[in-house]
Amino acid sequence: MPVALGALHILVAIFFAVHAVRNGRANYWLFVLLGFPFLGSVVYFFAEYLPEIRHSRMARQAVSAVTAYQLDVFQDAGAYPII
């Protein structure tokens, strides 16, 4: 099991390294990702990857769907008495 977890975090680091190269990120990200695979992946995810995917079309659709669902739930909540 530890070998599988080790291989998994190396694969995640390689995924983020490929992402960094394809998107023209600074070269120091390669050092961070390959030098410190687990910590580097976590830092890259929050510093570079997450802000980028927040602006994708799929993320905007998900946010609008959740917002519409929340509005429906709050409108229906007035119809039921609170005990």
KELUMDO-859644 format. One line per 3 residues: number of its first residue (from 1); their letters; for each residue y, x, z of N, C-alpha, C, CB. Coordinates in nm, 4 decimals. Glycine has a CB too. Layout:
<sites>
NUM	A	Y X Z Y X Z Y X Z Y X Z | ... $
</sites>
This chain:
<sites>
1	MPV	-0.1203 0.0808 0.0000 0.0000 0.0000 0.0000 0.1268 0.0851 0.0000 -0.0002 -0.0919 0.1194 | 0.1363 0.1912 0.0800 0.2581 0.2731 0.0756 0.2810 0.3359 -0.0609 0.2513 0.3821 0.1805 | 0.1718 0.3680 -0.1318 0.1876 0.4265 -0.2647 0.2498 0.3237 -0.3598 0.0509 0.4757 -0.3194 $
4	ALG	0.2086 0.1984 -0.3467 0.2631 0.0932 -0.4324 0.4121 0.0715 -0.4042 0.1854 -0.0381 -0.4119 | 0.4494 0.0744 -0.2769 0.5908 0.0587 -0.2432 0.6728 0.1774 -0.2929 0.6081 0.0426 -0.0919 | 0.6167 0.2961 -0.2825 0.6857 0.4149 -0.3328 0.7051 0.4082 -0.4829 0.6085 0.5406 -0.2963 $
7	ALH	0.6009 0.3651 -0.5532 0.6111 0.3517 -0.6978 0.7104 0.2423 -0.7359 0.4741 0.3219 -0.7583 | 0.7143 0.1355 -0.6577 0.8062 0.0262 -0.6865 0.9512 0.0718 -0.6750 0.7804 -0.0910 -0.5924 | 0.9845 0.1440 -0.5677 1.1256 0.1822 -0.5551 1.1630 0.2919 -0.6545 1.1554 0.2291 -0.4123 $
10	ILV	1.0676 0.3714 -0.7008 1.0954 0.4671 -0.8085 1.1216 0.3912 -0.9394 0.9765 0.5672 -0.8258 | 1.0423 0.2866 -0.9670 1.0632 0.2069 -1.0874 1.1978 0.1340 -1.0849 0.9499 0.1063 -1.1036 | 1.2364 0.0861 -0.9683 1.3666 0.0204 -0.9564 1.4782 0.1214 -0.9818 1.3830 -0.0444 -0.8164 $
13	AIF	1.4638 0.2428 -0.9285 1.5646 0.3466 -0.9519 1.5731 0.3822 -1.0997 1.5327 0.4720 -0.8696 | 1.4598 0.3891 -1.1669 1.4595 0.4198 -1.3099 1.5242 0.3054 -1.3885 1.3150 0.4451 -1.3601 | 1.4969 0.1816 -1.3491 1.5605 0.0663 -1.4140 1.7123 0.0769 -1.4035 1.5114 -0.0662 -1.3507 $
16	FAV	1.7626 0.1059 -1.2837 1.9070 0.1172 -1.2660 1.9628 0.2401 -1.3375 1.9415 0.1231 -1.1175 | 1.8859 0.3476 -1.3470 1.9311 0.4659 -1.4210 1.9457 0.4337 -1.5697 1.8325 0.5835 -1.4012 | 1.8499 0.3610 -1.6245 1.8588 0.3198 -1.7644 1.9787 0.2270 -1.7840 1.7282 0.2499 -1.8093 $
19	HAV	2.0005 0.1375 -1.6885 2.1155 0.0469 -1.6949 2.2455 0.1270 -1.6932 2.1126 -0.0538 -1.5771 | 2.2525 0.2281 -1.6097 2.3733 0.3104 -1.5993 2.4014 0.3842 -1.7297 2.3596 0.4108 -1.4844 | 2.2976 0.4379 -1.7925 2.3157 0.5111 -1.9181 2.3555 0.4161 -2.0312 2.1867 0.5867 -1.9553 $
22	RNG	2.2900 0.3018 -2.0398 2.3196 0.2067 -2.1480 2.4610 0.1507 -2.1393 2.2199 0.0922 -2.1454 | 2.5123 0.1350 -2.0178 2.6442 0.0752 -2.0005 2.7547 0.1786 -1.9832 2.6431 -0.0168 -1.8822 | 2.7215 0.3062 -2.0011 2.8234 0.4108 -1.9986 2.8831 0.4374 -1.8619 2.9320 0.3755 -2.0918 $
25	RAN	2.8053 0.4205 -1.7571 2.8554 0.4500 -1.6228 2.8690 0.6012 -1.6055 2.7612 0.3906 -1.5141 | 2.9391 0.6413 -1.5017 2.9596 0.7839 -1.4757 2.8255 0.8530 -1.4510 3.0538 0.8042 -1.3547 | 2.8178 0.9803 -1.4863 2.6920 1.0553 -1.4746 2.6480 1.0784 -1.3304 2.7057 1.1881 -1.5438 $
28	YWL	2.7405 1.0694 -1.2350 2.6993 1.0902 -1.0962 2.6029 0.9812 -1.0485 2.8220 1.0945 -1.0054 | 2.6034 0.8654 -1.1157 2.5070 0.7610 -1.0784 2.3642 0.8064 -1.1041 2.5353 0.6316 -1.1556 | 2.3436 0.8849 -1.2075 2.2085 0.9362 -1.2334 2.1631 1.0266 -1.1202 2.2037 1.0124 -1.3670 $
31	FVL	2.2527 1.1115 -1.0719 2.2182 1.1978 -0.9589 2.1870 1.1142 -0.8350 2.3330 1.2963 -0.9293 | 2.2696 1.0155 -0.8084 2.2494 0.9310 -0.6900 2.1181 0.8533 -0.7015 2.3681 0.8331 -0.6722 | 2.0919 0.7954 -0.8189 1.9722 0.7138 -0.8355 1.8437 0.7960 -0.8342 1.9810 0.6362 -0.9641 $
34	LGF	1.8460 0.9105 -0.8970 1.7233 0.9900 -0.9032 1.7083 1.0830 -0.7835 1.7206 1.0709 -1.0310 | 1.8173 1.1188 -0.7187 1.8097 1.2036 -0.5994 1.7719 1.1265 -0.4739 1.9414 1.2729 -0.5774 | 1.8206 1.0043 -0.4651 1.7938 0.9173 -0.3498 1.7508 0.7813 -0.4026 1.9199 0.9044 -0.2562 $
37	PFL	1.6251 0.7671 -0.4440 1.5836 0.6466 -0.5175 1.6093 0.5152 -0.4440 1.4382 0.6559 -0.5492 | 1.5717 0.5046 -0.3179 1.5866 0.3759 -0.2492 1.7328 0.3481 -0.2154 1.5018 0.3734 -0.1214 | 1.7959 0.4391 -0.1462 1.9355 0.4197 -0.1055 2.0273 0.4128 -0.2274 1.9805 0.5333 -0.0118 $
40	GSV	2.0014 0.4964 -0.3269 2.0816 0.4939 -0.4485 2.0712 0.3621 -0.5220 2.0406 0.6055 -0.5396 | 1.9516 0.3040 -0.5242 1.9325 0.1746 -0.5900 2.0081 0.0640 -0.5176 1.7836 0.1399 -0.5973 | 2.0051 0.0673 -0.3865 2.0768 -0.0341 -0.3087 2.2276 -0.0224 -0.3317 2.0443 -0.0202 -0.1582 $
43	VYF	2.2779 0.0997 -0.3281 2.4215 0.1212 -0.3484 2.4622 0.0826 -0.4904 2.4587 0.2684 -0.3205 | 2.3826 0.1215 -0.5894 2.4145 0.0873 -0.7289 2.4115 -0.0636 -0.7494 2.3157 0.1558 -0.8259 | 2.3155 -0.1310 -0.6869 2.3064 -0.2761 -0.7007 2.4347 -0.3431 -0.6535 2.1866 -0.3301 -0.6222 $
46	FAE	2.4843 -0.3051 -0.5360 2.6030 -0.3701 -0.4814 2.7330 -0.3209 -0.5444 2.6083 -0.3487 -0.3330 | 2.7370 -0.1951 -0.5883 2.8613 -0.1402 -0.6419 2.8803 -0.1681 -0.7908 2.8653 0.0079 -0.6182 | 2.7728 -0.1692 -0.8686 2.7869 -0.1801 -1.0133 2.7156 -0.3020 -1.0718 2.7344 -0.0555 -1.0785 $
49	YLP	2.5926 -0.3255 -1.0334 2.5101 -0.4270 -1.0993 2.5502 -0.5691 -1.0593 2.3633 -0.4041 -1.0664 | 2.5667 -0.5944 -0.9318 2.6001 -0.7288 -0.8842 2.7346 -0.7788 -0.9379 2.6023 -0.7305 -0.7326 | 2.8409 -0.6982 -0.9320 2.9672 -0.7479 -0.9902 2.9567 -0.7776 -1.1396 3.0777 -0.6466 -0.9674 $
52	EIR	2.8725 -0.7030 -1.2099 2.8575 -0.7254 -1.3533 2.7833 -0.8554 -1.3820 2.7842 -0.6082 -1.4177 | 2.6759 -0.8840 -1.3090 2.5983 -1.0042 -1.3382 2.6676 -1.1306 -1.2876 2.4599 -0.9931 -1.2764 | 2.7642 -1.1167 -1.1981 2.8379 -1.2341 -1.1512 2.9203 -1.2967 -1.2624 2.9282 -1.1967 -1.0350 $
55	HSR	2.9543 -1.2177 -1.3642 3.0380 -1.2672 -1.4730 2.9570 -1.3068 -1.5962 3.1399 -1.1625 -1.5108 | 2.8263 -1.3125 -1.5830 2.7430 -1.3497 -1.6968 2.7447 -1.5018 -1.7159 2.5981 -1.2990 -1.6769 | 2.7057 -1.5445 -1.8326 2.7031 -1.6871 -1.8639 2.6034 -1.7610 -1.7752 2.6683 -1.7086 -2.0115 $
58	MAR	2.4892 -1.7000 -1.7513 2.3862 -1.7635 -1.6697 2.4346 -1.7840 -1.5256 2.2580 -1.6789 -1.6711 | 2.5084 -1.6872 -1.4726 2.5608 -1.7007 -1.3362 2.6643 -1.8118 -1.3290 2.6223 -1.5682 -1.2884 | 2.7506 -1.8220 -1.4293 2.8502 -1.9301 -1.4295 2.7837 -2.0671 -1.4363 2.9469 -1.9134 -1.5474 $
61	QAV	2.6759 -2.0792 -1.5146 2.6044 -2.2065 -1.5227 2.5385 -2.2402 -1.3899 2.4993 -2.2021 -1.6340 | 2.4826 -2.1409 -1.3223 2.4185 -2.1648 -1.1929 2.5211 -2.2094 -1.0892 2.3459 -2.0381 -1.1446 | 2.6372 -2.1463 -1.0874 2.7410 -2.1842 -0.9919 2.7896 -2.3261 -1.0185 2.8586 -2.0859 -0.9984 $
64	SAV	2.8080 -2.3622 -1.1445 2.8538 -2.4979 -1.1742 2.7478 -2.6017 -1.1386 2.8912 -2.5100 -1.3219 | 2.6202 -2.5683 -1.1565 2.5134 -2.6610 -1.1199 2.5074 -2.6814 -0.9691 2.3789 -2.6100 -1.1711 | 2.5214 -2.5739 -0.8937 2.5193 -2.5849 -0.7472 2.6403 -2.6633 -0.6988 2.5166 -2.4449 -0.6813 $
67	TAY	2.7551 -2.6396 -0.7567 2.8761 -2.7116 -0.7175 2.8612 -2.8607 -0.7464 2.9991 -2.6549 -0.7910 | 2.8074 -2.8958 -0.8613 2.7867 -3.0371 -0.8950 2.6883 -3.1011 -0.7983 2.7359 -3.0517 -1.0398 | 2.5837 -3.0286 -0.7616 2.4857 -3.0813 -0.6664 2.5491 -3.1025 -0.5300 2.3656 -2.9867 -0.6545 $
70	QLD	2.6318 -3.0087 -0.4859 2.6975 -3.0222 -0.3560 2.7890 -3.1434 -0.3549 2.7770 -2.8955 -0.3221 | 2.8619 -3.1660 -0.4628 2.9500 -3.2820 -0.4690 2.8703 -3.4115 -0.4616 3.0335 -3.2787 -0.5968 | 2.7562 -3.4182 -0.5282 2.6718 -3.5373 -0.5229 2.6194 -3.5616 -0.3820 2.5550 -3.5241 -0.6205 $
73	VFQ	2.5803 -3.4566 -0.3136 2.5267 -3.4705 -0.1785 2.6346 -3.5218 -0.0847 2.4708 -3.3364 -0.1276 | 2.7560 -3.4699 -0.0961 2.8622 -3.5141 -0.0067 2.9071 -3.6571 -0.0378 2.9807 -3.4192 -0.0162 | 2.8998 -3.6992 -0.1613 2.9352 -3.8367 -0.1949 2.8307 -3.9334 -0.1410 2.9497 -3.8533 -0.3467 $
76	DAG	2.7036 -3.8959 -0.1475 2.5976 -3.9818 -0.0963 2.5938 -3.9835 0.0555 2.4641 -3.9372 -0.1502 | 2.6482 -3.8835 0.1218 2.6404 -3.8750 0.2672 2.7191 -3.9868 0.3346 2.6914 -3.7398 0.3146 | 2.8241 -4.0374 0.2705 2.9037 -4.1447 0.3280 2.8300 -4.2780 0.3279 3.0334 -4.1581 0.2528 $
79	AYP	2.7296 -4.2926 0.2476 2.6567 -4.4184 0.2367 2.5588 -4.4391 0.3530 2.5816 -4.4230 0.1045 | 2.5229 -4.3334 0.4220 2.4239 -4.3419 0.5291 2.4922 -4.3304 0.6638 2.3170 -4.2326 0.5138 | 2.4621 -4.4198 0.7572 2.5242 -4.4111 0.8909 2.4682 -4.2934 0.9687 2.5019 -4.5415 0.9702 $
82	II	2.5530 -4.2330 1.0489 2.5099 -4.1220 1.1336 2.4614 -4.1807 1.2653 2.6259 -4.0181 1.1567 | 2.3421 -4.1458 1.3050 2.2834 -4.2013 1.4277 2.3142 -4.1118 1.5452 2.1314 -4.2190 1.4132 $
</sites>
